[in-house]
Amino acid sequence: MLEFYFWPTPNTWKVAIMLQECGLPYEVIPVNISAGEQFAPEFLAISPNNRIPALVDPEAEGGPISIFESGAILMYLAEKTGRFMPADLHQRYDVLQWLYWQVGNLGPMAGQLGHFRNYSEERIEYALQRYGDEYNRLLGVLNRGLEGRDYLAGDYSIADMATWPWVRSGEYMEQPLEEFPNVIRWFREVGERPGVKQGFALGMDWFGSGPPKAGNEKANRGNKNLFGHTAKAVAELSKKAADKS
């Protein structure tokens, strides 16, 4: 059975959606990032970047394998199951370029916008403008990419699964979708898939009052387990976690 290291965030929901879409059996192993559990030595051995998600497949071909980074996990599951990533060269790279676009562009820009809007103790107008504009620009890229297509790479794929949670996050960053009709249509259609609904529901009860909103996130301002780490700080946190265990 797959071991899925999870906490409710857009990046982990990508993998949860894929697992549900493929019908793969998995065990959820919570990693409470607000409590600093991502610095435990046993987790760092699986995810050296001290980030979620991570996946362990004890029954992988050739022996157990552990994978960190959501894009790599999606690719692994697609190759393991032969689903949601085409074998045809041109179609395959259509999927991969959109997957990398999400990993390298949409996710990081949305994440920075969310940080300065919902976590930062200081309101920095330049940062809000910078990342707000970039997130908006990327939604425009997505809107053009969906012109004449049902999904990002033609057929439904891991590129759609990777992108959907980060478009959904725009609701909590005051980014309306009205100027992006193709995105709205795609977002609603993908959101109606049973696998997406089931994957996105994973961990929602851990919030206590539904999906994370700005009000919930502001409670984490100043949480030293979430932000502002140097390499030395991570090493110290890992040692503290080891001493407690």
N, C-alpha and C positions, 0 to 999 in steps of 0.2 A: 504493500500500500504506500502511496506517495505521502510524504510528510511536507506539509505546507505551513511555512512560518509566516504568520499573518498578523496584521493589525489593520483596522478599517481606514484605508487611505486609497486615493485613486490608483496608485501603482499596484497595490495588492488586489484591488477589485478587478484589474485587468486579468490577472491569473485566475482569480476565483471564477470569473465569467468563462474563461477557457476550460477550466476543469468541469464546470457544469455543462458547457456545450458538448464536451467530449464524453461526458458520462463516466469519467474516471473516478475510481474510489480514492479518497484521500483523507488524511487525518489533519485537522487544524491544530497547529501549535501556536498559541497566542504569544506575541512578543510585545509587551506593553511599552511602547517607546516613550511615553510620558514618565514612566517609572524607571526608565534607564535599562530595561532588560536587553536592549540591543548591544550593550557593552559587555555582556557576560562572555567569558572566554569560549564557552562551548558554542555560542552563536557566532562569534567572530571567526571561529574555525570554519563555519559554513559561509558566512557573509562578511568577508574582511573589510568591506566598506561600511560596516555597522549600520546598514539600512535594510529595510524590508521591501519586497518580499524575498524569500529564499525557498528553495525546493530541494528535497532529497528524494531520490528514487533508489531504494535499496535493491530493486530488482532490475536495474538497468542492464542492457547488454554489455557484457564485459566486466560487470561488477558495479557496486553502488556508485552513484554520482551525486554530487551536491552542486547546485547552481544558484548564483545570486545575479541580480539585475533582471528586471521584469521582461525586457525585450528578449534576453537570452532564454529565459524560462518559457516564454511563449513560443519561440522557435523550437526549443527542445520538445515541447508537448506536441507541436504541429508535426515534427518529424517522427516522434514516437507513435502517433496515432495515424499519420497520413491524412490529416484533416486540416482544413482552413489555411493551407498554403499550397498552391499549385505546383505540380512537377514541371510543367512547361517553363522554359527558361524566361521568356518575356513576361509571362504572368507572374512567375515567382518573384522576379525583381520589381515588378509593379507593387506587389505586396511589401517587399522588403524596404523599398524606398519610402513608402508611407509609414512603415513601422519605425524606421530610423528618424524620419521627420518628427514623429510624435516624441520619441525618446530624446532627441536632441534639441527640439524647438518648443513644441506646444507644452509639454510637461514642465520643463524648466522655467519657461516664461510665466505660465500660470502659477507655478509654485512660488516664484518670486513675488508676483502680484499678490497672491494670497498671504504671503508672509508680511509684506509691508501694509496690507490692508487690515489683516486680522490678528497679527501677532506682535508687530513692532510696538514698543512702548512709546516711541516717538513717531508722530505723523510727518512723513517726509514727502512733500508734494512732488518733488522731482522723481522720486522712485515710483510713486503711484502713477504719474504721467508716463514715465518711461516704460514700465512693464504693462500698464493698461493699454497703451498704444500698440505695443508689440503683440500682446494677446489678441487684440482686435485685428491686427494685420494678419495674424496666423489664422484666425477664423475666416478671413477673406480668402486666404490660400486654400483652406478646406472647402469653402463654398465653391470656388472655381474648380477644384479637383472633383467635386461631386456633380458638376454640370453634365447632364446626360448619362449619369451613372447611378445605379441604385446604391452601390457601396464604393468604398475608396478605390479598390482594385478590380472593380467589375462585380465579382462574386464576393459574398460575405467572407471575411478572413480575419486573421489575427490583427491586421492593421485597424480594422473597425473596433475590435475589442480593446485595443490599446488606446485608441483615441476617445472613445465614448465617455469614460469616466472623467477625462479632463475637460470635455465640453460641458458635461453635467456640472462640473465645479464652477463654471462661470456664473451660475445662479447665485452663488455666495460671494461673488466678487463684483456684483453690480454691473455685469456685462450682458446686456440684452442681446437676443439673437434675431430681432426683427429684421435687421438689414441683411440677414443671411438666410434666404428662404430654402436653399438647398440643404444647409446645415440643419435647419429646423425639421424638414421632412425626414432626413436621414436619422437625426437624433431620436425622433419619435418612433420611427420604424424599428431601429435597432433596440430601443428601449422596451418594445413590446415582445421581444423574443423571450421565451421562457428561461433559457439559459442565462440571459442578461439579468432578468428579474431575480433569479435565484442566486446568481453570483453576487449581485449588488446588495442583496439582503443579508449576506454573510457579515456577521459582526455588528449589525445595526443596533441590536439590543444592548450592546456594550456601552453605547452612548447614553442610555437611560431615557433620553427624550427625543429619539429620532436622529436623522442625519446631522452631521456636524454643520453648524451654522456659525456666523461671525461671533455671536454671543458666547457659544461654547468655546470657540477657539481663543477668544480674548482671555479666558480664564487661564490659558497656558502661557500668557506673556511672562517672560522672565524665567520660564522653565529651562534650567541649565542642562536638562537631559535632551533637549530638542535642538538647541542652536549654539553656535559660537564655539565649536570645538577646534582645538589644534591637535596635531598628532600626539603631543605630550599629554594633553587632557584626556584623549581617548585611552591612552595607555594607563593613566592613573585611574580612570573610571573602571576599566577592565580589571585592574588589580583589586579595586574595592569590591567589585562584584564577585571576584574569585574568593576573596577573604570572607565574604558573607556566606558563601556556599559550603 
